[in-house]
Amino acid sequence: MTGWRDVFVKLDDYRFMIPRTFMPGMRTDAVIYANEEMMPHIYSDNAHVQAANVACLPGIVGNSLAMPDIHLGYGFPIGGVAAFDPENDGVISPGGVGYDINCGVRLLRTNLSFAEVQPKIKDIVARLASNVPSGVGSEGPLSLSVRDLDKLLVDGAGWAVAHGYGEPNDILHTEEHGALPGADPSLVSAHAKERGTSQQGTLGSGNHFLEVQLVEEIYDEKTAAVFGLFKDQVTIMVHSGSRGLGHQVCTDYIKVMYEAIRKYNISLPDRQLCCAPINSPEGKRYYVAMAAAANFAWANRQMLMHQTRESFAQEMGASPEKLGISLIYDVTHNIAKMERHRVKGPGSRVQEKMLCVHRKGATRAFPANHPDIPEDYREVGQPVLIPGDMGRYSYILVGCEKAMEETWGSVCHGAGRLMSRAEAMRKFSTADLIKELDRKGIIVMAASKKGLVEEAPEAYKDVREVVDVVHNAGLAKKVARMRPLGVVKG
């Protein structure tokens, strides 16, 4: 009987390699960032096989990569990162982005302390649960015409700000300024648009949440000050994505990609990796449709943040401006993007190339002085937001240069599941879960009991261990740790 030690080569305490000899067709090695304690679960989950499968894709540059929150996904593992060269048969794959295109996180700072918020936390959570639509099929405050929706799919978060949902400064603190260039609404199906028409400004279900948090620990005073963070401060985290529209875009283009692999004679170890050359008609169509769905998600989080700010202000009896509620940053963790990176060529010559970087359950983590970082953060690096489960912690880190050298500027996106939703449903009860969270002083309101139990803290890895891996591996540096005070679950 084989075990994980028979498959992996330990490179160091935080990197484990699957050599390209592991299976036929691998064009490169697969490297997983983890510690030894995590490896048995990664192996038993078979997520490592998905990382090896990705290494078989045409045009892959460098290694197939996976972060410590790795677990089984569709096509790519969740936590998977891979870059592809359009000039050398590189492909784009919906399975490397996921169904919830541009699912992502944004973090808001406030001027409020724990002492000011704690007496009102139940009312704040109740107000958020009342004002922010959540749950499966939830509908938002808008019912957009096709023309308005098309405009939103191009302008992203900028559309929301232009319509009164936020401030211009929010755009500066959003990855890609809240809109991926090149989006083409005409390549988003009528069915996808129908699903998105009334879902703008909704939280959704699954692992999506709004969370009122307390900054419990500061690890890097200088960087925390640049981000506007201080100990005992109250922050707010928003986690949502592109809702039904993004799911339908993925569904539609998986069908397109099944045809493409036959047309371009692409051999795959798993049909879920269906793909097309980036520069092919099919690849280009998927990219601009995916960009439109990504822009829907950015607009959605912008609206959710606006609703959150207003709800918080109502309960605290002061304007959002007076309370200092402002956006620290917004990062996506399900996307494929064209980015310029340094690549080793023949004879170890390093050159800059435009690559299509897939991050599927992984977050961008660019270092100091990178031109894509907002000016006010450029001296320290990009804020990296890592939510945990609703019973433990979330983190803010900052990107490091080593991430650019090893992972295309990428790190983990969260804690990562330990058990399936079905297993969580069998193992935990709603009453016990609420009692345990209440014992920890965490107020939780959910759209459904089923959704709450599926998200039980014990269904996830301990985010502290996950974050320690990327911190100790030098990919990103810990800045602050937050713990939940109140949670609204989709």
C-alpha positions as CSV (number, residue, x, y, z in Angstrom):
1,M,0.0,0.0,0.0
2,T,1.4,3.4,-0.9
3,G,1.1,6.5,1.1
4,W,1.8,10.2,0.5
5,R,5.5,9.8,1.2
6,D,5.7,7.4,-1.8
7,V,4.3,10.1,-4.1
8,F,5.9,13.4,-2.9
9,V,9.4,14.6,-2.7
10,K,9.9,16.9,0.2
11,L,11.6,20.1,-1.0
12,D,11.6,21.8,2.4
13,D,9.3,22.2,5.4
14,Y,6.6,24.0,3.3
15,R,6.9,22.6,-0.2
16,F,6.2,19.1,-1.5
17,M,6.7,18.1,-5.1
18,I,5.0,15.5,-7.3
19,P,7.7,14.8,-10.0
20,R,6.6,14.7,-13.6
21,T,7.3,11.0,-13.6
22,F,4.2,10.5,-11.4
23,M,1.9,10.0,-14.4
24,P,2.1,9.9,-18.2
25,G,1.6,13.2,-19.9
26,M,2.9,15.5,-17.1
27,R,4.8,18.4,-18.8
28,T,6.2,19.7,-15.5
29,D,6.3,19.0,-11.8
30,A,3.4,19.8,-9.4
31,V,4.4,21.6,-6.2
32,I,2.1,21.9,-3.2
33,Y,2.6,24.3,-0.3
34,A,1.8,22.6,3.0
35,N,3.2,21.3,6.1
36,E,3.7,17.6,7.0
37,E,0.6,17.5,9.2
38,M,-1.6,18.5,6.2
39,M,-0.2,16.0,3.7
40,P,-2.2,12.8,4.7
41,H,-5.5,14.6,4.2
42,I,-4.3,16.2,0.9
43,Y,-3.3,12.7,-0.3
44,S,-6.5,10.9,0.9
45,D,-8.6,13.7,-0.7
46,N,-6.9,12.9,-4.1
47,A,-6.5,16.6,-4.6
48,H,-2.8,16.0,-5.4
49,V,-3.9,14.0,-8.5
50,Q,-5.8,17.1,-9.8
51,A,-2.6,19.1,-9.3
52,A,-0.7,16.5,-11.3
53,N,-3.5,16.6,-14.0
54,V,-3.0,20.3,-14.4
55,A,0.6,19.7,-15.1
56,C,-0.5,17.9,-18.3
57,L,-2.1,21.0,-19.9
58,P,-0.5,22.4,-23.0
59,G,1.6,25.6,-22.7
60,I,2.0,25.4,-18.9
61,V,4.8,27.6,-17.7
62,G,6.7,26.7,-14.5
63,N,5.1,24.2,-12.1
64,S,1.5,23.3,-11.5
65,L,1.0,24.8,-8.1
66,A,-1.4,24.3,-5.1
67,M,-1.8,26.3,-1.9
68,P,-2.2,24.8,1.6
69,D,-6.0,25.2,1.5
70,I,-6.0,22.7,-1.4
71,H,-9.0,20.3,-1.7
72,L,-10.9,18.5,-4.4
73,G,-12.5,20.8,-7.0
74,Y,-13.8,20.7,-10.5
75,G,-10.9,20.1,-12.9
76,F,-8.3,22.1,-11.0
77,P,-8.0,21.5,-7.3
78,I,-9.4,24.3,-5.2
79,G,-6.2,26.1,-4.2
80,G,-4.7,25.5,-7.7
81,V,-2.5,28.0,-9.6
82,A,-1.1,27.7,-13.1
83,A,0.2,30.0,-15.8
84,F,0.0,29.4,-19.5
85,D,1.9,31.0,-22.4
86,P,-0.4,32.1,-25.3
87,E,2.6,32.1,-27.6
88,N,3.4,28.4,-26.9
89,D,0.0,26.6,-27.2
90,G,-1.1,27.8,-23.8
91,V,-4.7,27.1,-22.9
92,I,-7.5,28.6,-20.8
93,S,-9.8,26.3,-18.8
94,P,-13.1,27.1,-17.1
95,G,-12.1,24.4,-14.6
96,G,-9.1,26.6,-13.6
97,V,-11.5,29.4,-12.7
98,G,-14.4,27.7,-11.2
99,Y,-18.2,28.1,-11.3
100,D,-18.3,31.1,-9.0
101,I,-16.3,33.4,-11.3
102,N,-14.5,36.1,-9.2
103,C,-15.7,34.9,-5.9
104,G,-13.7,37.2,-3.7
105,V,-13.3,39.1,-0.4
106,R,-13.2,42.7,0.6
107,L,-12.2,44.1,4.0
108,L,-13.5,47.3,5.5
109,R,-11.9,49.3,8.3
110,T,-13.7,51.4,10.9
111,N,-12.7,53.9,13.6
112,L,-14.6,51.9,16.1
113,S,-13.3,49.8,19.0
114,F,-14.7,46.6,20.5
115,A,-16.0,48.5,23.5
116,E,-18.1,50.7,21.2
117,V,-19.6,47.9,19.1
118,Q,-19.9,45.0,21.5
119,P,-23.1,46.2,23.2
120,K,-24.8,46.6,19.8
121,I,-23.5,43.5,18.0
122,K,-26.8,41.6,18.1
123,D,-28.7,44.5,16.6
124,I,-25.9,45.1,14.0
125,V,-26.0,41.5,12.8
126,A,-29.8,41.6,12.7
127,R,-29.8,44.8,10.7
128,L,-27.3,43.3,8.2
129,A,-29.3,40.1,7.9
130,S,-32.4,42.2,7.2
131,N,-30.9,44.6,4.8
132,V,-28.6,42.3,2.7
133,P,-30.5,39.7,0.7
134,S,-28.9,36.2,1.2
135,G,-29.6,32.6,0.5
136,V,-30.1,30.4,-2.6
137,G,-31.9,32.4,-5.3
138,S,-32.0,35.6,-3.3
139,E,-33.0,38.7,-5.2
140,G,-31.5,42.2,-4.7
141,P,-32.7,45.8,-4.6
142,L,-32.4,46.1,-8.4
143,S,-34.1,44.5,-11.4
144,L,-31.8,45.5,-14.2
145,S,-32.8,46.0,-17.9
146,V,-30.7,44.1,-20.4
147,R,-29.1,47.4,-21.4
148,D,-28.2,48.3,-17.8
149,L,-26.9,44.8,-17.1
150,D,-24.7,44.9,-20.2
151,K,-23.2,48.2,-19.0
152,L,-22.6,46.8,-15.6
153,L,-20.9,43.7,-17.2
154,V,-18.4,46.1,-18.8
155,D,-17.9,48.7,-16.0
156,G,-18.0,46.4,-12.9
157,A,-17.6,48.1,-9.6
158,G,-17.5,51.5,-11.4
159,W,-21.1,51.0,-12.5
160,A,-22.1,50.6,-8.9
161,V,-20.2,53.6,-7.7
162,A,-21.7,55.7,-10.6
163,H,-25.2,54.7,-9.4
164,G,-24.6,55.8,-5.9
165,Y,-23.3,52.6,-4.3
166,G,-20.0,53.7,-2.9
167,E,-17.2,56.2,-3.4
168,P,-14.6,56.7,-6.2
169,N,-11.9,55.8,-3.7
170,D,-13.4,52.3,-3.4
171,I,-12.3,51.7,-7.0
172,L,-8.7,52.5,-6.3
173,H,-8.7,49.9,-3.5
174,T,-10.2,47.1,-5.7
175,E,-8.1,44.6,-7.7
176,E,-8.1,45.6,-11.4
177,H,-10.0,48.7,-10.3
178,G,-13.1,46.5,-10.1
179,A,-13.3,45.8,-13.9
180,L,-11.4,43.3,-16.0
181,P,-10.7,44.9,-19.4
182,G,-12.1,43.4,-22.6
183,A,-15.4,42.1,-21.2
184,D,-18.0,41.4,-23.9
185,P,-21.6,41.1,-22.7
186,S,-22.7,39.8,-26.1
187,L,-20.9,36.6,-25.4
188,V,-22.8,36.0,-22.1
189,S,-25.9,33.9,-22.8
190,A,-29.4,35.2,-22.4
191,H,-30.0,32.5,-19.7
192,A,-26.9,33.7,-17.7
193,K,-28.2,37.3,-18.0
194,E,-31.6,36.2,-16.9
195,R,-30.1,34.6,-13.8
196,G,-28.1,37.8,-13.0
197,T,-30.8,40.4,-13.6
198,S,-32.2,40.4,-10.1
199,Q,-29.2,39.0,-8.2
200,Q,-27.0,42.2,-8.1
201,G,-26.4,43.2,-4.5
202,T,-27.1,39.8,-3.0
203,L,-24.9,37.6,-0.8
204,G,-25.9,34.2,-2.1
205,S,-25.4,30.9,-0.3
206,G,-22.7,28.4,0.5
207,N,-19.6,29.9,2.1
208,H,-20.5,33.5,1.4
209,F,-20.8,35.8,4.4
210,L,-20.7,39.2,6.0
211,E,-18.6,39.2,9.1
212,V,-18.1,41.9,11.8
213,Q,-14.6,41.2,13.2
214,L,-12.3,42.4,15.9
215,V,-8.6,43.0,15.2
216,E,-7.1,40.7,17.9
217,E,-3.4,40.7,16.9
218,I,-1.1,42.9,15.0
219,Y,2.1,41.3,13.7
220,D,3.5,44.1,11.6
221,E,2.8,47.6,13.1
222,K,4.2,49.5,10.1
223,T,2.2,47.7,7.5
224,A,-0.9,47.7,9.7
225,A,-0.7,51.4,10.0
226,V,-0.5,51.9,6.3
227,F,-3.6,49.7,5.9
228,G,-5.3,51.7,8.7
229,L,-5.5,48.9,11.2
230,F,-5.0,48.9,15.0
231,K,-5.5,46.5,17.8
232,D,-9.1,46.2,19.2
233,Q,-10.5,47.8,16.0
234,V,-13.7,46.6,14.5
235,T,-13.5,45.5,10.8
236,I,-16.0,44.1,8.4
237,M,-15.4,41.4,5.8
238,V,-17.6,40.7,2.7
239,H,-17.3,37.4,0.8
240,S,-19.4,36.9,-2.3
241,G,-19.1,36.4,-6.1
242,S,-20.9,36.4,-9.4
243,R,-24.0,34.4,-8.3
244,G,-26.1,32.6,-10.9
245,L,-24.7,34.6,-13.8
246,G,-21.1,33.4,-13.2
247,H,-22.3,29.8,-12.6
248,Q,-24.1,29.9,-15.9
249,V,-21.2,31.4,-17.8
250,C,-19.0,28.5,-16.6
251,T,-21.7,25.9,-17.5
252,D,-22.1,27.4,-21.0
253,Y,-18.4,27.5,-21.8
254,I,-17.6,24.0,-20.4
255,K,-19.8,22.8,-23.3
256,V,-17.9,24.9,-25.7
257,M,-14.6,23.6,-24.4
258,Y,-15.7,19.9,-24.8
259,E,-16.0,20.7,-28.5
260,A,-12.7,22.6,-28.5
261,I,-10.6,19.7,-27.1
262,R,-11.8,17.6,-30.0
263,K,-11.2,20.3,-32.6
264,Y,-7.7,21.1,-31.4
265,N,-6.8,17.4,-30.6
266,I,-6.0,18.2,-26.9
267,S,-5.3,15.1,-24.8
268,L,-6.4,15.4,-21.2
269,P,-6.2,13.1,-18.2
270,D,-9.6,14.5,-17.0
271,R,-12.4,15.9,-19.1
272,Q,-13.1,18.4,-16.3
273,L,-9.9,20.2,-17.5
274,C,-11.6,20.9,-20.9
275,C,-9.9,23.9,-22.4
276,A,-9.0,25.7,-25.6
277,P,-5.9,27.6,-26.8
278,I,-5.9,31.1,-25.3
279,N,-5.6,32.7,-28.7
280,S,-8.3,30.4,-30.4
281,P,-11.8,31.8,-31.1
282,E,-13.2,29.6,-28.3
283,G,-10.5,30.7,-25.8
284,K,-11.0,34.3,-26.6
285,R,-14.8,34.0,-26.3
286,Y,-14.6,32.3,-22.9
287,Y,-12.1,34.9,-21.6
288,V,-14.3,38.0,-22.4
289,A,-17.4,36.2,-21.1
290,M,-15.5,35.3,-17.9
291,A,-14.4,38.9,-17.7
292,A,-18.0,40.1,-17.8
293,A,-19.0,37.7,-15.0
294,A,-16.0,38.9,-13.0
295,N,-17.2,42.5,-13.4
296,F,-20.6,41.4,-12.3
297,A,-19.0,40.0,-9.1
298,W,-17.0,43.2,-8.4
299,A,-20.2,45.3,-8.8
300,N,-22.0,42.9,-6.5
301,R,-19.4,43.2,-3.7
302,Q,-19.4,47.0,-4.2
303,M,-23.2,47.0,-3.6
304,L,-23.0,44.6,-0.7
305,M,-20.3,46.8,0.9
306,H,-22.5,49.9,0.4
307,Q,-25.5,48.1,2.0
308,T,-23.2,47.0,4.9
309,R,-21.9,50.5,5.5
310,E,-25.4,51.9,5.6
311,S,-26.7,49.2,7.9
312,F,-23.7,49.6,10.3
313,A,-24.3,53.4,10.3
314,Q,-28.0,53.0,11.1
315,E,-27.3,50.9,14.1
316,M,-24.4,53.1,15.4
317,G,-26.3,56.3,14.9
318,A,-23.7,58.1,12.7
319,S,-22.7,58.4,9.1
320,P,-20.3,55.9,7.5
321,E,-17.8,58.8,7.1
322,K,-17.9,59.7,10.8
323,L,-17.5,56.0,11.7
324,G,-14.5,55.8,9.3
325,I,-16.0,52.9,7.4
326,S,-13.8,52.6,4.3
327,L,-12.4,49.9,2.0
328,I,-9.0,48.5,2.7
329,Y,-8.9,46.2,-0.3
330,D,-10.9,43.8,-2.5
331,V,-9.2,40.6,-3.9
332,T,-10.6,37.9,-6.2
333,H,-9.8,34.2,-5.8
334,N,-11.5,32.6,-8.8
335,I,-10.2,34.0,-12.1
336,A,-7.9,33.7,-15.1
337,K,-6.0,36.9,-15.9
338,M,-3.5,38.1,-18.4
339,E,-0.5,39.3,-16.4
340,R,3.1,40.2,-17.1
341,H,5.6,38.0,-15.3
342,R,9.3,37.2,-15.4
343,V,9.9,33.8,-17.0
344,K,13.2,31.8,-17.4
345,G,13.9,31.2,-21.0
346,P,16.7,29.2,-22.8
347,G,20.1,29.4,-21.1
348,S,18.5,30.7,-17.9
349,R,17.8,34.0,-19.6
350,V,14.9,35.8,-17.8
351,Q,12.4,37.7,-19.9
352,E,9.0,39.3,-19.2
353,K,6.1,37.6,-20.8
354,M,2.3,38.0,-20.9
355,L,0.8,34.9,-19.3
356,C,-2.7,33.7,-18.6
357,V,-2.6,33.0,-14.8
358,H,-5.4,30.8,-13.4
359,R,-6.1,31.2,-9.7
360,K,-8.8,28.8,-8.6
361,G,-9.4,29.2,-4.9
362,A,-6.1,31.2,-4.7
363,T,-5.5,34.9,-4.2
364,R,-3.2,37.5,-5.8
365,A,-0.3,38.6,-3.5
366,F,1.8,41.2,-5.3
367,P,4.9,42.6,-3.4
368,A,5.9,46.2,-2.7
369,N,6.5,48.5,-5.6
370,H,4.4,46.5,-8.0
371,P,2.7,48.9,-10.4
372,D,-0.7,47.2,-10.0
373,I,-0.8,48.1,-6.3
374,P,-2.6,51.3,-5.1
375,E,-0.2,54.1,-4.6
376,D,-0.9,54.4,-0.9
377,Y,0.1,50.7,-0.4
378,R,2.9,50.5,-2.9
379,E,5.6,51.0,-0.3
380,V,4.6,47.9,1.7
381,G,2.8,45.6,-0.8
382,Q,-0.7,44.4,-1.7
383,P,-3.1,43.6,1.1
384,V,-3.9,39.8,1.0
385,L,-7.2,38.8,2.6
386,I,-7.5,35.3,4.0
387,P,-10.9,34.5,5.6
388,G,-11.2,31.5,7.9
389,D,-14.3,29.8,9.2
390,M,-17.0,31.6,11.2
391,G,-15.8,30.2,14.6
392,R,-12.0,31.0,14.5
393,Y,-10.0,33.7,12.6
394,S,-9.4,35.6,9.5
395,Y,-6.1,37.2,8.4
396,I,-4.7,40.1,6.5
397,L,-1.2,39.6,5.0
398,V,0.9,41.5,2.6
399,G,2.5,40.1,-0.6
400,C,6.2,39.3,-0.8
401,E,8.7,39.2,-3.6
402,K,9.1,35.4,-3.2
403,A,5.6,34.9,-4.4
404,M,6.5,36.6,-7.7
405,E,9.4,34.2,-8.0
406,E,7.6,31.0,-7.1
407,T,3.8,31.2,-7.5
408,W,3.1,34.0,-10.0
409,G,2.3,36.3,-7.1
410,S,-0.3,34.0,-5.5
411,V,-1.2,32.5,-2.1
412,C,-4.1,30.6,-0.4
413,H,-7.6,32.0,-0.4
414,G,-9.0,30.7,2.9
415,A,-8.9,27.8,5.3
416,G,-10.0,25.1,2.8
417,R,-12.5,22.4,3.5
418,L,-11.7,19.3,5.5
419,M,-15.0,17.6,4.9
420,S,-17.8,17.7,2.3
421,R,-21.0,19.6,2.9
422,A,-22.9,16.3,3.1
423,E,-20.5,15.0,5.7
424,A,-20.9,18.2,7.8
425,M,-24.7,17.8,7.6
426,R,-24.3,14.2,9.0
427,K,-21.9,15.2,11.7
428,F,-23.2,18.5,13.2
429,S,-26.5,19.8,14.4
430,T,-27.8,23.4,14.1
431,A,-28.6,23.7,17.8
432,D,-25.2,22.5,18.9
433,L,-23.4,24.7,16.4
434,I,-25.3,27.8,17.5
435,K,-24.7,27.0,21.1
436,E,-20.9,26.6,20.5
437,L,-20.7,29.8,18.6
438,D,-22.7,31.6,21.3
439,R,-20.2,30.3,23.9
440,K,-17.5,32.0,21.9
441,G,-19.4,35.2,21.9
442,I,-20.2,35.0,18.1
443,I,-23.6,36.0,16.9
444,V,-24.7,34.2,13.8
445,M,-27.7,34.6,11.5
446,A,-28.2,32.4,8.5
447,A,-30.6,32.2,5.5
448,S,-31.0,28.5,6.2
449,K,-30.2,26.0,8.9
450,K,-28.8,23.6,6.3
451,G,-26.4,26.2,5.0
452,L,-25.2,27.0,8.5
453,V,-24.4,23.4,9.4
454,E,-22.6,22.9,6.1
455,E,-20.3,25.7,7.1
456,A,-19.5,24.4,10.6
457,P,-16.0,25.5,11.7
458,E,-14.8,21.9,12.1
459,A,-15.6,21.3,8.4
460,Y,-12.6,23.5,7.6
461,K,-8.9,23.3,8.2
462,D,-7.5,25.6,10.9
463,V,-6.8,28.8,9.0
464,R,-3.9,29.6,11.4
465,E,-2.0,26.6,10.1
466,V,-2.8,27.5,6.5
467,V,-1.6,31.1,6.9
468,D,1.5,30.0,8.7
469,V,2.5,27.9,5.7
470,V,2.4,30.8,3.2
471,H,4.0,33.1,5.9
472,N,6.8,30.7,6.7
473,A,7.3,29.9,3.0
474,G,7.9,33.6,2.4
475,L,5.0,34.1,0.0
476,A,3.2,36.6,2.1
477,K,3.7,38.2,5.5
478,K,1.2,38.2,8.4
479,V,0.0,41.7,9.2
480,A,-3.1,41.2,11.5
481,R,-5.4,38.6,12.8
482,M,-9.2,39.2,13.2
483,R,-11.7,37.1,15.1
484,P,-15.5,37.1,14.3
485,L,-18.0,39.0,16.5
486,G,-21.0,38.5,14.3
487,V,-21.7,36.7,11.1
488,V,-24.4,36.7,8.4
489,K,-24.3,33.5,6.4
490,G,-25.8,33.0,3.0
